[in-house]
Amino acid sequence: MKPDTITLWRPVGPAELALIRESGMCSFPPRLPDQPIFYPVLSEDYAIRIARDWNVPHSGAGFVTRFEVRRDFLEQYDVQEAGGRALREY
């Protein structure tokens, strides 16, 4: 991790991963109508749980992406707690 960035994770299913690959691993696809919010999470463990518990049952597979985001960009967003301190997302 670079000092001016923070590592975030995003659980995805196979269709979303295919679109990420098509972008050259440079962008996430637009959100779906039934999932309009892009929510990167602050914990790899939390992302793994989402991929395992949600993506696998819904699409047959789950994957976790990892990426760096500039800290100054993230300052405009609040961290949300989803059921406890270890379950945090933007």
N, CA, C and O atoms as a GROMACS GRO file, in nm:
protein
  360
    1MET      N    1   0.084  -0.119   0.000
    1MET     CA    2   0.000   0.000   0.000
    1MET      C    3   0.088   0.125   0.000
    1MET      O    4   0.184   0.134   0.076
    2LYS      N    5   0.055   0.218  -0.084
    2LYS     CA    6   0.126   0.346  -0.086
    2LYS      C    7   0.073   0.434   0.027
    2LYS      O    8  -0.043   0.419   0.066
    3PRO      N    9   0.155   0.524   0.081
    3PRO     CA   10   0.112   0.605   0.196
    3PRO      C   11  -0.008   0.695   0.166
    3PRO      O   12  -0.083   0.728   0.257
    4ASP      N   13  -0.027   0.735   0.041
    4ASP     CA   14  -0.138   0.824   0.009
    4ASP      C   15  -0.260   0.749  -0.044
    4ASP      O   16  -0.352   0.810  -0.099
    5THR      N   17  -0.260   0.615  -0.029
    5THR     CA   18  -0.373   0.534  -0.072
    5THR      C   19  -0.420   0.443   0.040
    5THR      O   20  -0.350   0.423   0.139
    6ILE      N   21  -0.538   0.388   0.021
    6ILE     CA   22  -0.591   0.290   0.114
    6ILE      C   23  -0.636   0.170   0.031
    6ILE      O   24  -0.689   0.186  -0.079
    7THR      N   25  -0.614   0.051   0.083
    7THR     CA   26  -0.657  -0.071   0.015
    7THR      C   27  -0.802  -0.099   0.049
    7THR      O   28  -0.842  -0.095   0.165
    8LEU      N   29  -0.881  -0.126  -0.055
    8LEU     CA   30  -1.020  -0.165  -0.039
    8LEU      C   31  -1.042  -0.297  -0.112
    8LEU      O   32  -0.964  -0.335  -0.199
    9TRP      N   33  -1.149  -0.365  -0.077
    9TRP     CA   34  -1.185  -0.492  -0.138
    9TRP      C   35  -1.328  -0.484  -0.187
    9TRP      O   36  -1.410  -0.409  -0.133
   10ARG      N   37  -1.359  -0.562  -0.292
   10ARG     CA   38  -1.494  -0.566  -0.344
   10ARG      C   39  -1.526  -0.709  -0.385
   10ARG      O   40  -1.462  -0.764  -0.475
   11PRO      N   41  -1.626  -0.770  -0.320
   11PRO     CA   42  -1.668  -0.904  -0.360
   11PRO      C   43  -1.749  -0.895  -0.489
   11PRO      O   44  -1.831  -0.805  -0.505
   12VAL      N   45  -1.726  -0.988  -0.580
   12VAL     CA   46  -1.798  -0.989  -0.708
   12VAL      C   47  -1.833  -1.133  -0.748
   12VAL      O   48  -1.773  -1.229  -0.700
   13GLY      N   49  -1.930  -1.143  -0.835
   13GLY     CA   50  -1.966  -1.272  -0.894
   13GLY      C   51  -1.895  -1.289  -1.027
   13GLY      O   52  -1.821  -1.200  -1.069
   14PRO      N   53  -1.916  -1.401  -1.094
   14PRO     CA   54  -1.845  -1.429  -1.220
   14PRO      C   55  -1.877  -1.330  -1.332
   14PRO      O   56  -1.787  -1.295  -1.409
   15ALA      N   57  -2.001  -1.286  -1.343
   15ALA     CA   58  -2.036  -1.192  -1.451
   15ALA      C   59  -1.965  -1.058  -1.431
   15ALA      O   60  -1.911  -1.001  -1.526
   16GLU      N   61  -1.965  -1.009  -1.308
   16GLU     CA   62  -1.898  -0.882  -1.279
   16GLU      C   63  -1.747  -0.896  -1.297
   16GLU      O   64  -1.682  -0.804  -1.348
   17LEU      N   65  -1.690  -1.009  -1.256
   17LEU     CA   66  -1.546  -1.030  -1.274
   17LEU      C   67  -1.511  -1.030  -1.423
   17LEU      O   68  -1.407  -0.977  -1.462
   18ALA      N   69  -1.595  -1.090  -1.507
   18ALA     CA   70  -1.569  -1.090  -1.651
   18ALA      C   71  -1.566  -0.948  -1.707
   18ALA      O   72  -1.482  -0.916  -1.790
   19LEU      N   73  -1.657  -0.863  -1.661
   19LEU     CA   74  -1.658  -0.723  -1.706
   19LEU      C   75  -1.534  -0.647  -1.658
   19LEU      O   76  -1.481  -0.563  -1.729
   20ILE      N   77  -1.490  -0.677  -1.537
   20ILE     CA   78  -1.368  -0.615  -1.485
   20ILE      C   79  -1.249  -0.657  -1.570
   20ILE      O   80  -1.164  -0.575  -1.605
   21ARG      N   81  -1.242  -0.784  -1.604
   21ARG     CA   82  -1.133  -0.834  -1.690
   21ARG      C   83  -1.137  -0.767  -1.827
   21ARG      O   84  -1.033  -0.729  -1.881
   22GLU      N   85  -1.259  -0.751  -1.884
   22GLU     CA   86  -1.272  -0.685  -2.014
   22GLU      C   87  -1.219  -0.542  -2.012
   22GLU      O   88  -1.176  -0.491  -2.114
   23SER      N   89  -1.223  -0.479  -1.896
   23SER     CA   90  -1.173  -0.341  -1.884
   23SER      C   91  -1.021  -0.338  -1.869
   23SER      O   92  -0.963  -0.231  -1.854
   24GLY      N   93  -0.956  -0.455  -1.873
   24GLY     CA   94  -0.813  -0.461  -1.849
   24GLY      C   95  -0.780  -0.450  -1.702
   24GLY      O   96  -0.669  -0.409  -1.665
   25MET      N   97  -0.876  -0.486  -1.617
   25MET     CA   98  -0.862  -0.478  -1.471
   25MET      C   99  -0.844  -0.333  -1.426
   25MET      O  100  -0.776  -0.306  -1.327
   26CYS      N  101  -0.906  -0.240  -1.500
   26CYS     CA  102  -0.890  -0.097  -1.470
   26CYS      C  103  -1.017  -0.030  -1.419
   26CYS      O  104  -1.011   0.084  -1.373
   27SER      N  105  -1.132  -0.098  -1.426
   27SER     CA  106  -1.255  -0.034  -1.379
   27SER      C  107  -1.359  -0.137  -1.341
   27SER      O  108  -1.353  -0.253  -1.383
   28PHE      N  109  -1.453  -0.093  -1.261
   28PHE     CA  110  -1.566  -0.175  -1.225
   28PHE      C  111  -1.681  -0.139  -1.318
   28PHE      O  112  -1.694  -0.024  -1.359
   29PRO      N  113  -1.765  -0.236  -1.352
   29PRO     CA  114  -1.877  -0.206  -1.441
   29PRO      C  115  -1.983  -0.124  -1.368
   29PRO      O  116  -1.984  -0.118  -1.245
   30PRO      N  117  -2.072  -0.060  -1.445
   30PRO     CA  118  -2.183   0.011  -1.380
   30PRO      C  119  -2.264  -0.087  -1.295
   30PRO      O  120  -2.272  -0.205  -1.327
   31ARG      N  121  -2.322  -0.037  -1.190
   31ARG     CA  122  -2.401  -0.121  -1.101
   31ARG      C  123  -2.528  -0.166  -1.171
   31ARG      O  124  -2.572  -0.104  -1.268
   32LEU      N  125  -2.587  -0.272  -1.122
   32LEU     CA  126  -2.710  -0.326  -1.176
   32LEU      C  127  -2.831  -0.255  -1.117
   32LEU      O  128  -2.821  -0.199  -1.008
   33PRO      N  129  -2.945  -0.256  -1.187
   33PRO     CA  130  -3.064  -0.189  -1.132
   33PRO      C  131  -3.102  -0.241  -0.992
   33PRO      O  132  -3.147  -0.163  -0.908
   34ASP      N  133  -3.084  -0.372  -0.968
   34ASP     CA  134  -3.118  -0.425  -0.836
   34ASP      C  135  -3.005  -0.411  -0.735
   34ASP      O  136  -3.022  -0.445  -0.617
   35GLN      N  137  -2.889  -0.360  -0.778
   35GLN     CA  138  -2.777  -0.332  -0.689
   35GLN      C  139  -2.716  -0.198  -0.730
   35GLN      O  140  -2.608  -0.195  -0.788
   36PRO      N  141  -2.784  -0.088  -0.700
   36PRO     CA  142  -2.739   0.043  -0.750
   36PRO      C  143  -2.620   0.103  -0.675
   36PRO      O  144  -2.567   0.206  -0.717
   37ILE      N  145  -2.579   0.042  -0.565
   37ILE     CA  146  -2.474   0.102  -0.482
   37ILE      C  147  -2.343   0.024  -0.498
   37ILE      O  148  -2.341  -0.098  -0.486
   38PHE      N  149  -2.237   0.096  -0.523
   38PHE     CA  150  -2.103   0.036  -0.525
   38PHE      C  151  -2.049   0.048  -0.384
   38PHE      O  152  -2.032   0.159  -0.332
   39TYR      N  153  -2.021  -0.064  -0.321
   39TYR     CA  154  -1.977  -0.060  -0.182
   39TYR      C  155  -1.846  -0.136  -0.163
   39TYR      O  156  -1.849  -0.257  -0.138
   40PRO      N  157  -1.733  -0.070  -0.174
   40PRO     CA  158  -1.607  -0.136  -0.138
   40PRO      C  159  -1.600  -0.152   0.013
   40PRO      O  160  -1.652  -0.069   0.088
   41VAL      N  161  -1.536  -0.259   0.057
   41VAL     CA  162  -1.527  -0.284   0.200
   41VAL      C  163  -1.384  -0.265   0.249
   41VAL      O  164  -1.289  -0.271   0.170
   42LEU      N  165  -1.369  -0.243   0.379
   42LEU     CA  166  -1.240  -0.212   0.438
   42LEU      C  167  -1.166  -0.333   0.491
   42LEU      O  168  -1.055  -0.320   0.544
   43SER      N  169  -1.225  -0.450   0.480
   43SER     CA  170  -1.165  -0.571   0.535
   43SER      C  171  -1.170  -0.683   0.432
   43SER      O  172  -1.275  -0.711   0.374
   44GLU      N  173  -1.056  -0.746   0.409
   44GLU     CA  174  -1.054  -0.860   0.318
   44GLU      C  175  -1.141  -0.973   0.372
   44GLU      O  176  -1.211  -1.040   0.295
   45ASP      N  177  -1.138  -0.996   0.503
   45ASP     CA  178  -1.220  -1.101   0.563
   45ASP      C  179  -1.369  -1.077   0.536
   45ASP      O  180  -1.443  -1.170   0.504
   46TYR      N  181  -1.412  -0.952   0.550
   46TYR     CA  182  -1.553  -0.918   0.526
   46TYR      C  183  -1.587  -0.943   0.378
   46TYR      O  184  -1.694  -0.996   0.348
   47ALA      N  185  -1.499  -0.905   0.287
   47ALA     CA  186  -1.522  -0.927   0.145
   47ALA      C  187  -1.532  -1.077   0.114
   47ALA      O  188  -1.615  -1.118   0.033
   48ILE      N  189  -1.448  -1.156   0.177
   48ILE     CA  190  -1.452  -1.301   0.157
   48ILE      C  191  -1.585  -1.358   0.204
   48ILE      O  192  -1.644  -1.443   0.138
   49ARG      N  193  -1.632  -1.312   0.319
   49ARG     CA  194  -1.762  -1.359   0.371
   49ARG      C  195  -1.876  -1.324   0.276
   49ARG      O  196  -1.963  -1.407   0.252
   50ILE      N  197  -1.874  -1.201   0.222
   50ILE     CA  198  -1.980  -1.162   0.127
   50ILE      C  199  -1.972  -1.249   0.002
   50ILE      O  200  -2.074  -1.299  -0.046
   51ALA      N  201  -1.852  -1.267  -0.052
   51ALA     CA  202  -1.835  -1.348  -0.173
   51ALA      C  203  -1.884  -1.491  -0.148
   51ALA      O  204  -1.954  -1.548  -0.232
   52ARG      N  205  -1.848  -1.547  -0.035
   52ARG     CA  206  -1.887  -1.685  -0.002
   52ARG      C  207  -2.036  -1.698   0.028
   52ARG      O  208  -2.103  -1.789  -0.021
   53ASP      N  209  -2.088  -1.605   0.110
   53ASP     CA  210  -2.225  -1.618   0.160
   53ASP      C  211  -2.330  -1.561   0.064
   53ASP      O  212  -2.446  -1.601   0.070
   54TRP      N  213  -2.292  -1.469  -0.022
   54TRP     CA  214  -2.390  -1.407  -0.112
   54TRP      C  215  -2.364  -1.444  -0.258
   54TRP      O  216  -2.452  -1.496  -0.326
   55ASN      N  217  -2.242  -1.418  -0.307
   55ASN     CA  218  -2.214  -1.441  -0.450
   55ASN      C  219  -2.224  -1.589  -0.487
   55ASN      O  220  -2.282  -1.622  -0.590
   56VAL      N  221  -2.168  -1.677  -0.407
   56VAL     CA  222  -2.168  -1.819  -0.442
   56VAL      C  223  -2.312  -1.873  -0.453
   56VAL      O  224  -2.344  -1.935  -0.554
   57PRO      N  225  -2.398  -1.851  -0.353
   57PRO     CA  226  -2.535  -1.902  -0.367
   57PRO      C  227  -2.612  -1.838  -0.483
   57PRO      O  228  -2.697  -1.903  -0.545
   58HIS      N  229  -2.584  -1.710  -0.513
   58HIS     CA  230  -2.660  -1.640  -0.616
   58HIS      C  231  -2.607  -1.660  -0.757
   58HIS      O  232  -2.683  -1.653  -0.854
   59SER      N  233  -2.477  -1.685  -0.771
   59SER     CA  234  -2.422  -1.695  -0.908
   59SER      C  235  -2.327  -1.812  -0.927
   59SER      O  236  -2.269  -1.827  -1.035
   60GLY      N  237  -2.311  -1.895  -0.826
   60GLY     CA  238  -2.229  -2.014  -0.841
   60GLY      C  239  -2.082  -1.998  -0.809
   60GLY      O  240  -2.010  -2.096  -0.795
   61ALA      N  241  -2.036  -1.873  -0.796
   61ALA     CA  242  -1.895  -1.847  -0.763
   61ALA      C  243  -1.884  -1.707  -0.703
   61ALA      O  244  -1.966  -1.619  -0.730
   62GLY      N  245  -1.782  -1.688  -0.623
   62GLY     CA  246  -1.755  -1.558  -0.565
   62GLY      C  247  -1.607  -1.528  -0.568
   62GLY      O  248  -1.524  -1.618  -0.549
   63PHE      N  249  -1.574  -1.404  -0.592
   63PHE     CA  250  -1.435  -1.360  -0.602
   63PHE      C  251  -1.419  -1.231  -0.523
   63PHE      O  252  -1.516  -1.159  -0.500
   64VAL      N  253  -1.297  -1.204  -0.482
   64VAL     CA  254  -1.268  -1.080  -0.409
   64VAL      C  255  -1.162  -1.003  -0.486
   64VAL      O  256  -1.054  -1.053  -0.513
   65THR      N  257  -1.196  -0.879  -0.521
   65THR     CA  258  -1.100  -0.791  -0.586
   65THR      C  259  -1.035  -0.702  -0.481
   65THR      O  260  -1.095  -0.674  -0.377
   66ARG      N  261  -0.914  -0.660  -0.508
   66ARG     CA  262  -0.841  -0.569  -0.418
   66ARG      C  263  -0.789  -0.455  -0.503
   66ARG      O  264  -0.739  -0.475  -0.613
   67PHE      N  265  -0.802  -0.332  -0.450
   67PHE     CA  266  -0.758  -0.216  -0.526
   67PHE      C  267  -0.721  -0.102  -0.432
   67PHE      O  268  -0.763  -0.100  -0.316
   68GLU      N  269  -0.645  -0.010  -0.483
   68GLU     CA  270  -0.599   0.106  -0.407
   68GLU      C  271  -0.679   0.229  -0.449
   68GLU      O  272  -0.707   0.249  -0.567
   69VAL      N  273  -0.713   0.311  -0.350
   69VAL     CA  274  -0.786   0.435  -0.376
   69VAL      C  275  -0.714   0.547  -0.302
   69VAL      O  276  -0.668   0.530  -0.190
   70ARG      N  277  -0.704   0.662  -0.367
   70ARG     CA  278  -0.640   0.777  -0.303
   70ARG      C  279  -0.718   0.819  -0.178
   70ARG      O  280  -0.841   0.831  -0.181
   71ARG      N  281  -0.645   0.840  -0.071
   71ARG     CA  282  -0.709   0.883   0.055
   71ARG      C  283  -0.786   1.014   0.039
   71ARG      O  284  -0.895   1.028   0.094
   72ASP      N  285  -0.730   1.108  -0.034
   72ASP     CA  286  -0.798   1.237  -0.048
   72ASP      C  287  -0.931   1.222  -0.123
   72ASP      O  288  -1.024   1.299  -0.099
   73PHE      N  289  -0.942   1.124  -0.212
   73PHE     CA  290  -1.069   1.098  -0.280
   73PHE      C  291  -1.171   1.041  -0.182
   73PHE      O  292  -1.288   1.078  -0.185
   74LEU      N  293  -1.126   0.949  -0.096
   74LEU     CA  294  -1.218   0.885  -0.002
   74LEU      C  295  -1.269   0.978   0.106
   74LEU      O  296  -1.370   0.949   0.170
   75GLU      N  297  -1.203   1.089   0.128
   75GLU     CA  298  -1.244   1.182   0.233
   75GLU      C  299  -1.386   1.234   0.212
   75GLU      O  300  -1.450   1.278   0.307
   76GLN      N  301  -1.437   1.230   0.089
   76GLN     CA  302  -1.572   1.280   0.062
   76GLN      C  303  -1.680   1.178   0.101
   76GLN      O  304  -1.799   1.210   0.096
   77TYR      N  305  -1.640   1.058   0.140
   77TYR     CA  306  -1.734   0.952   0.175
   77TYR      C  307  -1.721   0.915   0.322
   77TYR      O  308  -1.613   0.924   0.380
   78ASP      N  309  -1.831   0.872   0.380
   78ASP     CA  310  -1.831   0.825   0.519
   78ASP      C  311  -1.820   0.674   0.521
   78ASP      O  312  -1.876   0.604   0.437
   79VAL      N  313  -1.747   0.624   0.619
   79VAL     CA  314  -1.741   0.480   0.641
   79VAL      C  315  -1.871   0.440   0.710
   79VAL      O  316  -1.915   0.505   0.805
   80GLN      N  317  -1.932   0.333   0.660
   80GLN     CA  318  -2.056   0.281   0.717
   80GLN      C  319  -2.025   0.151   0.789
   80GLN      O  320  -1.944   0.070   0.743
   81GLU      N  321  -2.089   0.131   0.902
   81GLU     CA  322  -2.073   0.005   0.974
   81GLU      C  323  -2.192  -0.083   0.941
   81GLU      O  324  -2.307  -0.041   0.952
   82ALA      N  325  -2.163  -0.206   0.901
   82ALA     CA  326  -2.267  -0.300   0.861
   82ALA      C  327  -2.272  -0.414   0.961
   82ALA      O  328  -2.232  -0.527   0.930
   83GLY      N  329  -2.320  -0.387   1.080
   83GLY     CA  330  -2.334  -0.493   1.178
   83GLY      C  331  -2.219  -0.508   1.276
   83GLY      O  332  -2.217  -0.603   1.354
   84GLY      N  333  -2.125  -0.418   1.274
   84GLY     CA  334  -2.014  -0.425   1.369
   84GLY      C  335  -1.890  -0.359   1.315
   84GLY      O  336  -1.879  -0.336   1.195
   85ARG      N  337  -1.797  -0.328   1.402
   85ARG     CA  338  -1.677  -0.256   1.364
   85ARG      C  339  -1.594  -0.329   1.259
   85ARG      O  340  -1.529  -0.264   1.176
   86ALA      N  341  -1.594  -0.459   1.262
   86ALA     CA  342  -1.516  -0.534   1.164
   86ALA      C  343  -1.583  -0.536   1.026
   86ALA      O  344  -1.520  -0.572   0.926
   87LEU      N  345  -1.711  -0.499   1.021
   87LEU     CA  346  -1.786  -0.501   0.896
   87LEU      C  347  -1.809  -0.359   0.847
   87LEU      O  348  -1.917  -0.303   0.864
   88ARG      N  349  -1.705  -0.302   0.788
   88ARG     CA  350  -1.711  -0.162   0.748
   88ARG      C  351  -1.698  -0.150   0.598
   88ARG      O  352  -1.624  -0.225   0.534
   89GLU      N  353  -1.772  -0.054   0.542
   89GLU     CA  354  -1.768  -0.031   0.399
   89GLU      C  355  -1.791   0.116   0.369
   89GLU      O  356  -1.842   0.191   0.452
   90TYR      N  357  -1.752   0.156   0.248
   90TYR     CA  358  -1.780   0.292   0.203
   90TYR      C  359  -1.908   0.291   0.127
   90TYR      O  360  -1.953   0.395   0.078
   0.00000   0.00000   0.00000
